[in-house]
Structures are given as C-alpha cells and as structure tokens.
Amino acid sequence: MNESRFPVKPFRVHGGAKVGHHKHTSQNETVVFPIPGEIIIPMSQHIGKPCAPCVAVGDHVFAGQKIADVTAFVASPIHSSVSGTVKKIASVKMPNGSKCDAVFIESDGLRELSPDIRLPEIKSREDLLEAIKNSGAVGLGGAGFPTHVKINVTPDKADTLIINAAECEPYITSDHREILENSWNIMSGVYTLLEIMGFKRVIIGVEENKPDAIAQLTDIAESKTYDPDDRVKVLKLKTKYPQGAEKMLIYACTKRIVPAGKLPLDAGCVVMNITTLSFIANYLKTGIPLISKRITVDGTAVSKPCNLLVPIGTPIKDVLEFCGAENPKKILMGGPMMGTAISDTSLPVLKQNNAILAFGEDEASLPEETDCIHCGRCVESCPMKLQPVNIIKAAKRKDFEALEKLQVANCIECGCCTYNCPANRYITQQMRIAKAILRDSKQK
Amino acid sequence: MNKLIVSSSPHIRGIKTTRSIMGDVLIALIPCVMAGMVYFGFRALLIVAVTTATAVLTEYLSRIIMKRTQTAFDLSAAVTGVILGLILPPGCGILFAVFGAVAAIAVVKQMFGGIGQNFANPACTARIILLISFSGMSVWTNTSFMTDAVTSATPLAAGSGAYHYFDLFIGNTGGCIGETSVVAILIGFIYLLVRKVISPIIPLAFIGGAAVMSLFCGQDMLFELMSGGLLFGAVFMATDYSTSPISKAGKVVFGIGCGVITMLIRVFGTLPEGVSFAILIMNIIAPQLDSLFVPKPFGTERRLAK
C-alpha cells in the first residue's frame, strides 16, 4: 500500500562466483521413482535433537505413519515412506561422518497409506504450528532446520517472509520443477502464512535464469484477484552464486543486513525454501506428511539426468542405478559448491536432500595446489567480505587473536574463494579448519 | 564397487589458473613489444627475448637448487622477463640484460620464496639495480626508422616542448623499449581490464596522483603523464599481485602514493628513475596498507541499514 513496500530490483550482493549453470534437467517433468525394496530412515534428518524410534523390529508400518519422534522443541518427527515391516534398527554413518540410529523397513511393495492420516484442522496460529510440526517439515533447501521452530515468530519480530527460490547451485533444478509443477500449492502456502502468521509482505526471490518459473509465479502474485492488497512480490534476482545463501538473499530482497552471529529474525525476516512452503501447503490439503522428496539426479557420470520424486529413505545406489550412473568416481549429496561427497552409496536420500550428483574421473580428480599469488580473488569473491588469504595465514601461525579480529566465524563456507582461486588452493577447507581451531581455543 | 573420491566442498573450480592469468599479461604486453620493435628495430626484440629466456631459465635453475616444485612454466617468470626487457634502453648490452634478468628472478623473486612471496617488484627492482650498478641505463640510442639513428635525448631529459603530444602518444620518441608508446600501453591496459586480470584502481590512482601533483608543481601535466615510464609502470608494474595491496582502499592509497612520489622525484630528484623508485617505495609500504585498511565483514558494519 505504501510504495516503498517492495524493492523494484534486488540489492547488489558483494562478491560471489560466476559458476556454470548446468541446469540440464529444468525442462523435464519429474519422474516418479518406483517403490524401493528397502528403505533406511536415519533418526537425524534435521538440525536439533535426533529422534528416537517409536516402532519395534517386526512391526508393520504404513506409508505416512510416524515412526520416530522426540519431545525436544528443536526437532521434527519422522514418518515411514513405504508400507512394510521394520527389519532392524541399527546405527548408520551419515554423510558428515557422524553416527546415528536408523530404522530399516522392508517394503511390501504396496505403499499403502496410513489409515490415521487426517486433514489437519487449522483455526489458529497454534494449530498451524502444530500441524507443521506433525508434518515433519524441515528446511528442504539443504539445512534441515525444523520449520515449525523457524516460523514461530510474531509479526512485531518479523514483518517479511522471504521465499528462497534462488537455487543458485549448479545442476540442481528441483525447486525450479516445484515451481513449474506446483505453483498453485506454493501460492496457497504463501497466502496461508500471510493470513495466519501475520507477515506484512512476502518476497519470493528467484534467480533470473528461470524465466518460466518467474513468469508463472508472477502471474499469480501480481493478479488483483489473488493478491488484492499487493502483499506478495516475485523478485527477479541476478544469477550469481551464492544468491540463495540466507544472509545474501535477505540483503538482496530487503537491503537489511543480518548482524554477524545473529539470525534472520534479527533483521526482521524469516526465510523459507520454496519446496518447504509447497510441501506445507500440500500437507494442509492432503494430510500426507513428508515422505517423498524431489531430487535432481545429474552429473557427468549419469546417463539419464532427471528430477525424481523418491520416497525418503531410498538408498542412493538404487537412485543412481535407476538413472544409469556409469562408473562414478565422485558422488555428491547436494550441489557441487556446498554438497557433501559421500563414500558409501548405501546411504539413503534424506529429507533435506535436493540432489544426487555423480561425476566421472575428470571432474572427480583433485586439482593440484600451486603457490598463492596474492591476487586477492578470494577476498573479492567473499560474499561475507572476509579476507581468506589473511585468515589462512593467521590460522597457520595459530594466531587466535588475528582470527578473531578477521571474523573467521562468519564464513558461510559457500566455496566462492576456492572456486575463484587461480592457484587451485583449498581455501574453503582451510577456512573450516581456521574456524575449528578458533572454536577449540575458546573452549580450552 | 569402485572406490569413490571424497573431498571437501566446493567440488568444481573456475577456469582461471595462475598460468592463464600470466598468459593474459603476456598477451597484453604484445602491443608494447611490437611498438618497441617498430621504433627501435630488431635489437629491441632481441633484448626482450634475452631477458625473457634468461628469466625463465633462472627460475628453472633456482627452483631446482632450492629443491622446490618447478614453477618455471607457470609463465610468471616469462612475464617478469618481458617487462624487464621493455623497461631497458634499446641500446643496452646483451650481458647487461642477462644480468638484470638473473637479478630480478634469483635475487628479488626466488630468494624471498618465489611467486607470491616477493615484496618488491622483480623487474622494477632489477632496473634499479642495473641503474645503480652500471652506466648502461643512460645510453638512449634511437634506432627508429622514423628518425635518423642518432643518440637522442629522452623526452624527460629533453623537457616539455621537445616532442609533440602526438609523437608521445604513438611512441615515436626516445626512451625504454616498451615505455614510449602510450597507445600500445593503453591497448594492453584495456585487454587486462576486459579479461579481469587487474582492477583499474591502481593505474587510475597512479595516473591521478601524478596528474594532480604535476599541476601542483607547475609542470605540463599531459607531457608528464605520457613520457617516461609512468604509464607502463602504472599498468604493468604497480599492479603486480604480490607487491600491491589487496583491499580497495589500500589500492587507492598505493596508486596515489606511486603517482605523487614519481612526480616528486622527477621535479626535485637527481636520478631519472621516478617511476621505479616510487613503485619500490610503495611496494615496501603495501603490507602496511593492507593491515591499515581491513574491510568490515558483512554484518559488522557500524550502521546497519533499516
């Protein structure tokens, strides 16, 4: 209503990297993955306290039945994605190296939905938060932060809801497909949150390399019928990695700066991934909890790149086999800039997974480091305006005072410094080490 | 099951490498080499070839002697060699050029640890070593086909008014092999900017600092900017990665400092080496400039936007 409610164009984010797009799969309809023979459901698929299984070996479970929960506030329940029998509960090693329990379920091949599935009844804020919690929703963009915790804010604390559809990582198109295939879900989610949670405005940030998605969302958001008070805006973002990083996105959409070490809430914003939002809207309509996930399967070692709708818990090796992966040398969970390389393909697809990428020999081989030429590209490309070159020097001489002063803790590990380094130095990795040794020194 | 490679993210790299950057600098130097050949004949080309070959060979041998990884083929030594060749007088002796290249690579660069570690610009420092050690730097033979082959004064020695601006612009004057042609240097400068090899801050601050200072000292500004090694130094030597600051503010101060000191030496000094000494002095201050101007990380700005 006042004209300064939305920015006309996004604000410029410092640094970044011009990464190749490789969005080969953006124009292909999502393929539904066949029901897997066995699924593995780890108890830790969110940030926060891991769940404890509430089923026992030998139990019969339905698809959508809750199989694990925990009473902690920052946590999210987990549901079975197939119908079948609980075969065992055993420890698995997660991609990040930590260990947690997992429920192994042998599928009966029917994927029978649980008879307990009910449509959630929403009358108040509390109802909505409870429903989101029961749905098992976590940040589906990759972080996996429980959504009901994130969204639980009052309008005086956060006036702006930012929907993250930047999808700045190369290869990944799962959010793009979500927009094209489920734009009405997304919009009903937007209006539900506006109405019930009381946000003043919603900004949907999409990188401009997805013109079809922008057009489709804008059609609905700009229409006087659906958005008479002009509370929703689709903002076309510059295509530049890491545009979708939370702090960068908030700045691009609102020019607000999240203070160092603080949360988006401190800038009056809540940021939510677009697939998460779409899922919530779908849950409110169907009552089916988070049991399937769209993932992009691509990479040079994949012969049939596509977007797949897979039951959560499907082993990665089944997915790769389905997409015709030939002799992969490196397999990533997530995108090539921030994804995790895995050593074991028996690991399952997790809630917050959005891509499985498999690469051949050429891409997998590690480039040889040469001497730093002091060119400053790491500094220029750092979206957090840090000084990687000096941070690494300080870390090498264990100068904790300098590390503190250089604010290494603010590094978001986006990988731009390493990507842009002409000497092929493993800068991001050394930044992680610098962060870790500073943390350790404080604990002592 | 075949073995999978596991490494820390990111898993992809940009296409720029040290070698490709140095290759770009070499390409940017081509117009200067050609101008040198046009105005000073094949002898100029020979000198550049000698310094380049010597520089690469010295780098190669130094790395072997120091038992370090071989860096002779990353083209950085070749860049130093070509730049050194271009800032030597066309009439200098071959051994003189060889000595300069050995000093640049072995003493100024490798003894401090090689690429990225040296605090002083190798070519620039080598020129100063040559100037102080020998008399060869002041032999200015003008062998251009456009003028008669006579020993002629450089514009700076002759003073303002001895040359037309146009001659200065195209480089038809006495001087060092690659320094005389303003247009050749500008072509190289534009190429470096387009390829994003250098930021324009240092050259512009250098030129700006020199321009203001020359006006202040009552000199002919255009003449000062287009003569001597000022432009070549601003574009190709002051922008050397290892010896210039990284931060934007540091670069501005560095460039202005170079320009001002150049003019001070030209107006009040006795040696004809304003640019070289100015760059060397600022090289020494560069690390201090970087620690003086540390940019505020995102989120720690004093005034947060509302």
Boltz contact constraints between the chains, C-beta under 6 A:
constraints:
  - contact:
      token1: [A, 255]
      token2: [B, 305]
      max_distance: 6.0
  - contact:
      token1: [A, 257]
      token2: [B, 299]
      max_distance: 6.0
  - contact:
      token1: [A, 257]
      token2: [B, 304]
      max_distance: 6.0
  - contact:
      token1: [A, 257]
      token2: [B, 305]
      max_distance: 6.0
  - contact:
      token1: [A, 258]
      token2: [B, 299]
      max_distance: 6.0
  - contact:
      token1: [A, 259]
      token2: [B, 299]
      max_distance: 6.0
  - contact:
      token1: [A, 260]
      token2: [B, 299]
      max_distance: 6.0
  - contact:
      token1: [A, 260]
      token2: [B, 300]
      max_distance: 6.0
  - contact:
      token1: [A, 329]
      token2: [B, 5]
      max_distance: 6.0
  - contact:
      token1: [A, 330]
      token2: [B, 5]
      max_distance: 6.0
  - contact:
      token1: [A, 331]
      token2: [B, 4]
      max_distance: 6.0
  - contact:
      token1: [A, 336]
      token2: [B, 11]
      max_distance: 6.0
  - contact:
      token1: [A, 336]
      token2: [B, 12]
      max_distance: 6.0
  - contact:
      token1: [A, 337]
      token2: [B, 10]
      max_distance: 6.0
  - contact:
      token1: [A, 338]
      token2: [B, 9]
      max_distance: 6.0
  - contact:
      token1: [A, 341]
      token2: [B, 6]
      max_distance: 6.0
  - contact:
      token1: [A, 341]
      token2: [B, 7]
      max_distance: 6.0
  - contact:
      token1: [A, 343]
      token2: [B, 4]
      max_distance: 6.0
  - contact:
      token1: [A, 343]
      token2: [B, 6]
      max_distance: 6.0
  - contact:
      token1: [A, 364]
      token2: [B, 5]
      max_distance: 6.0
  - contact:
      token1: [A, 366]
      token2: [B, 7]
      max_distance: 6.0
  - contact:
      token1: [A, 367]
      token2: [B, 13]
      max_distance: 6.0
  - contact:
      token1: [A, 370]
      token2: [B, 18]
      max_distance: 6.0
  - contact:
      token1: [A, 371]
      token2: [B, 115]
      max_distance: 6.0
  - contact:
      token1: [A, 371]
      token2: [B, 116]
      max_distance: 6.0
  - contact:
      token1: [A, 372]
      token2: [B, 116]
      max_distance: 6.0
  - contact:
      token1: [A, 373]
      token2: [B, 18]
      max_distance: 6.0
  - contact:
      token1: [A, 373]
      token2: [B, 115]
      max_distance: 6.0
  - contact:
      token1: [A, 373]
      token2: [B, 116]
      max_distance: 6.0
  - contact:
      token1: [A, 373]
      token2: [B, 241]
      max_distance: 6.0
  - contact:
      token1: [A, 374]
      token2: [B, 116]
      max_distance: 6.0
  - contact:
      token1: [A, 374]
      token2: [B, 241]
      max_distance: 6.0
  - contact:
      token1: [A, 374]
      token2: [B, 242]
      max_distance: 6.0
  - contact:
      token1: [A, 375]
      token2: [B, 241]
      max_distance: 6.0
  - contact:
      token1: [A, 376]
      token2: [B, 246]
      max_distance: 6.0
  - contact:
      token1: [A, 379]
      token2: [B, 246]
      max_distance: 6.0
  - contact:
      token1: [A, 384]
      token2: [B, 297]
      max_distance: 6.0
  - contact:
      token1: [A, 384]
      token2: [B, 298]
      max_distance: 6.0
  - contact:
      token1: [A, 385]
      token2: [B, 295]
      max_distance: 6.0
  - contact:
      token1: [A, 385]
      token2: [B, 297]
      max_distance: 6.0
  - contact:
      token1: [A, 385]
      token2: [B, 298]
      max_distance: 6.0
  - contact:
      token1: [A, 386]
      token2: [B, 297]
      max_distance: 6.0
  - contact:
      token1: [A, 407]
      token2: [B, 297]
      max_distance: 6.0
  - contact:
      token1: [A, 410]
      token2: [B, 297]
      max_distance: 6.0
  - contact:
      token1: [A, 415]
      token2: [B, 9]
      max_distance: 6.0
  - contact:
      token1: [A, 415]
      token2: [B, 10]
      max_distance: 6.0
  - contact:
      token1: [A, 418]
      token2: [B, 10]
      max_distance: 6.0
  - contact:
      token1: [A, 419]
      token2: [B, 10]
      max_distance: 6.0
  - contact:
      token1: [A, 419]
      token2: [B, 13]
      max_distance: 6.0
  - contact:
      token1: [A, 419]
      token2: [B, 14]
      max_distance: 6.0
  - contact:
      token1: [A, 420]
      token2: [B, 14]
      max_distance: 6.0
  - contact:
      token1: [A, 422]
      token2: [B, 16]
      max_distance: 6.0
  - contact:
      token1: [A, 422]
      token2: [B, 17]
      max_distance: 6.0
  - contact:
      token1: [A, 422]
      token2: [B, 18]
      max_distance: 6.0
  - contact:
      token1: [A, 422]
      token2: [B, 21]
      max_distance: 6.0
  - contact:
      token1: [A, 423]
      token2: [B, 18]
      max_distance: 6.0
  - contact:
      token1: [A, 429]
      token2: [B, 8]
      max_distance: 6.0
